[in-house]
Amino acid sequence: MNDHRHAPEGASRQANETAAGARFTTAVAHPNIALIKYWGKADPALNVPAVPSMSITLDALTTATRIRFDASLAADTISMNGSELAASSSQARRITTCLNTLRALAGTELKARVETRNDFPTGAGLASSASGFAALVVAAAGALRLELPATDASRIARAASASAARSLFGGFAELPAGAVGEDVAAMALAPAGHWPLEVVVAICAEGPKAVGSTRGMLDSAASSPFYRTWVDAAAADAAAGRHAVLQRDFAALASVSEASCLKMHAVMQTTRPPLLYWNAATMATLERLRSLQQDGAEVFFTMDAGPQVKAVCAPGTGPTVAAALAAVPGVSRVLTTALGGPARLDAAPWA
């Protein structure tokens, strides 16, 4: 494992030469949707997952984050989707903690102006924290002239949001389970071109969810009678999902992904108090997908901690599925996407 305690030669000098009025550095990242689900923390303090997970990165949904380290700032200032975050808010504290890790590597104490925006609903079960922290790490490392290997960037992002570790990578990615004190990182499984699946997202509610994932995971571990069984079965699901992706076996991937999703929600729903993220539109969408499957369509569902339904489609199936889900009562809109690439520096989204 690479040692994060030392910045690359010259990084400290370069960081400390950053002056007020320096230009913003911008990065973009895409959310990822776990097909083999992550729910539970082996080490809550370090944000180490208790179960392995496997995901796909979504091209059409984007977080753009730009950052400027500025000697005139007395504290980090952060805006999200045009609104300033209070420094005392949990989200602002997480961002500052992440920046502190990168500042330590660069040997600087300069504060930063951070601006981030999503082109999809935030905090609503669409992995906005995954793309958000992946973009933050890439943008900040770029601004500080840090030469971070993807594995190291993934570890830093994971400490802020475990799913962000996977959004550093495009296509298919895996994040292993860890133990207390273990600094795990995600890894690429296959690029987007390996298997050009399509994804249709049915938006079943636009607002943020009532209970965040971190709080929900801790409550599930403490109170769900199914939690230990969920953890014990996760390695087998991860192995089956990996094999299905590498073999491009749609039926096998559909079977293990739907099972992983439903097992996770069974844990959520048996948590005390229960985590009931679905709504009527969620159920109606699932029923419509079952009908499509019975008619022979190659499509399967997955859902995260929120009401949105993600329909994963075999290549060429997306338009038919999108039309069907758009007609479901309660679905406000559908988003369609191919598989996306890794997080990267890119000023264009802010132009």
N, C-alpha and C positions, 0 to 999 in steps of 0.2 A: 504494500500500500504506500502511496506517495505521502511524504511528510508535508503537512500543511503549515508547519510552524515557520517556514522560511520562504520569503518572497524570492522570485527569480532575481538574478543580479541586475541591479539598476532599477528595480521596480520602486523601491523606496524613493530614490531621487526623482524618478519620473512622476510619481504620485504627488510628492510634495511641491513639485514645480507647477502643478495644476493651479491656475490662477482664477480669481473672480472673473466672470465673463467668458470662461472657456465654453466651447461648443458642447452641446448635448451629444451623448452617444446613445444610439437607439438599437434595440433588439426586438425581435419578434419570436413568439413561440406559439405553439398550438396546444390546446387541451388534448388529453388522451382519455380514452374510455377503457377501463379494465374489463377484459373478457373473463379472466380468472381473477376474482375479486380480492381486494385488500380491505380488511376490516379487523382492526385490533393491533395493539402496540406491545411489542416485547419490552421496550424501554421507552416509556412516555417522555422522559426528560430529553432523550436524544432523538425521539421520533423514529424509532427503529420498528419496522413492521413485524408482527407476530406470524404472518403468513406470507408465502410467496404470491406474486401477482404477475399477470401478463396483460399487456395493453396494446391498443392501436392508436396512433396519433391522427388527429382529424385536420385535414388541410383547410377547410372552408371557415373554420372558427379560429380567430386570431386574437392574441394579446400583443399589443405594442407598448413597450416601456422605454422611456428615455430618461437619462440621468446625467447630472452635471455635478461634479465635486467642486465646491466653491468656497474659497477662503473667507468670504464675507458672511457665510452662514454660521449662526451660533448653534443650530440644531438641524437635524434632517427635516425637510418639509416634503410632504407626500400628498399628491392628489390622485384620486381614482375616478375615472369617468367624469372628470371635470369638477369633482367636489373634493375640498381639502379634508384630509383625515385629521382628527384630533390626535395629538401626540400620545395621549393616554389610551387610545383605542387599541384593542387587541391586535388588529391588523397592522396598525402603525408600529406597534412594539415588535411584531414578528419581522417586519421589513427592516427595522433598525438593527435587530439582532443579526439578521442575515448580512446586512451591510457591515456590521462590526467584524464579522469573520473575514470578509474580503479586505476590509481596511487593515486588519492585523497582518494579513499576508503581504499587503503592499507597503506596510510601514508608514501609514498615514493616519491622521485623526481628522482629516477634512470631512465636513458634513456635506450632505448631498441634497440636491433638488431632484425629486423623483416624480415623474408623471406617467401614469399607466392608464390604459383604456382597453376595454374589450368590445368586440363587435358582436357579442352574444350575451345572454343574461348572466349576471354576476351572482355568485352564491346561491345558485338555483339547481344544483345537481348536474352541472355541465363542466365540472373540473376547472373552474376559473382560477382556483388557487394553484393548480398544477402548471398551467401556462403562465400565470402571473409570476410565480417565483422562478420558473425556468428563464423567463425573459429578464427578470431582475438580475439574476446571477450573471447571465451572458452580457447584459448591458454594463453592469458595474465592473465586471472583470475587464471588459474592453476599455472602459473609461480609465481604469487604474493601470492599464498596460500589463495585466497579469496574463501569463501564458498558462492557462489552466487546461490540463487534459480533460476530456469529456467525463472520465470517471470521477475526477476530483470535483468538477462542477456539479455532477450528479449528487455526490455526497453532501455538498453544501446546500443544494436545493432541497434534498431530502430532509435535512434538519429543520427546514421551515415548513415543508409540506411533502409528505412521503410520496404522493403521486407526482409531484414536480420532478422527482428524480427520473421518472420515465419520460417526461416531456422534453428532456434534453435530447432525446433520440427521435428519429422519424420511424415510420413504418410500424413494425412490431418490436416491443421492448419488454424486458423482464426485470423485476425487482425481487431479489431473494428475501426470504425471512432472515431475521437476525436474532441475536441474543443481547442481553443487557451489556451495554458498553461497546457493542460491535458497530463499526462505522460502515454500514453496507452502502453499495451504490447500484444503480440500475445498469443494464447492459443491453446492447442491441441484439435482437433475435434475427430479424430479417428486414431488408429495406422495403419501402412501399411497393416498389415494382415487382417484388417477389410474388405477390398475390394481390392484385388491384381490387380489393373488396370495396364496396360502396356502403355508406352509412346514411340512413335517414333518421333524423332526430325529430320526434313529435314533442313540441312544447306544450305541456299540459298545465303549466302555471308559470307566470312570468316573474313572480316575486321571489325573494330569498327564502330559504327553508327556515323553519322555526328552530331547529336544533342542529348545530354544526356537527361536522363529522368527528372532530376530535372529542368533543363532549360525548357524542353518541357512542364512540368506540369504548371509551372508559366506562360508561354506564353499562354497555353490553358485557364487557369483561367481568364486571362486578355482579351482574344480576341475571343474565340470560342462562337458563339451564342448558341451552344448546351450544354455548360459546366454546367449551372445551372440545366437543365433537367437531365443531367447525374448524378449529385450529388443527386438530389431528388429521382431518381429511384433506387439508389444503395441498399438501405436497403431491398427492396422487392426482388431484385436479390439475395442478400446474404442469406435471409431466405429460398428462394426456393432452392438455392444450398446446404445449410446445410441439409435441409430435404431430398433432393435427395441422398446425401452421406449416411446419416444415414439409409435410406431405401434401399440403393444400387439400385436405380432406374436409369438405364443408360440412357434411353430415356429422362427423365426429366433433368438429369444433362447435357446431350448433348444440349438440347434446351436452357437452361438458360446460359450455358457457351458460346456457340457460340453467343448468343445475347449480352452478356456482352462484349465479345471481339469486336464485330462489332460496338457496341455503343461507346466503348472507341476509336476505330480507326476513327469513324465519328467525334468525338471531336478533335482528332489529325489533321485530314485532313481539318477541318474547322478553325484551328488555323491560325493566321497570323504572320509571314509567315507559310504556311502549313507544317505539319510534315508528310512527305510521306516516311514511313519506308519500304513499300513493293517494291519488284522488280518483274521482269517478272517471275522468278522462283517461287516467292511466289504465284503469281496468278495461275501459272500452277499447283502448288501443291494443291491449294484449289480446282481447277477443278478436279484433280485426286481423291481427297477425296470425292467430291460430287458424282463422278461415283461409288466409292466403296460403299457409303451409299445407292445409288440407287440399287446396286446389293445385298443389305442386310447386309453389314458389319456393325458391331457395333463399330463405330469410330466417333470421332468428332474433330474439330480443335480448337486451340486457338493460339494467337500470342501476343507477348509483344511489346515493343518499339524497333523494329528491324525486319528484313526480315524473320527470321527463323519461320518455321511452326511447331507447336507441335501437333501431332496427338495422342489423348488419346483413348486407345483401351480397349474394354472389355477383360477379361482374355482369353488368347489363340489366340487372333486376331492379336497380334503384328507382327509375322513373315510375314503374308500375306500383311499387310499394309507396312511394311518395304521394301519388295520386290517391291511393286508398286511404292513407293515414290522414291526409288533409281533409277528408270528408268525415272523419270521426267527430261526433259531437264533443265539444269541450277542448279540442285541440286548437290552439290559437294560431299556430303556424307550423310549418315543417321546414327543417334545414336539411339540405342534402350536401354530402361531401365525399370526396375521395380520401385516401390515406395521405397524410402529410409528411413533411420533412422535419429535420431537427431544428432546435432553437438556434438562432443565428443573429449576427449583427446585420442590420438592414435599416437604413434611414428612410427608405421609400415610404413606409406606411405613415410617416408623420409629415410627409411633404405636402 
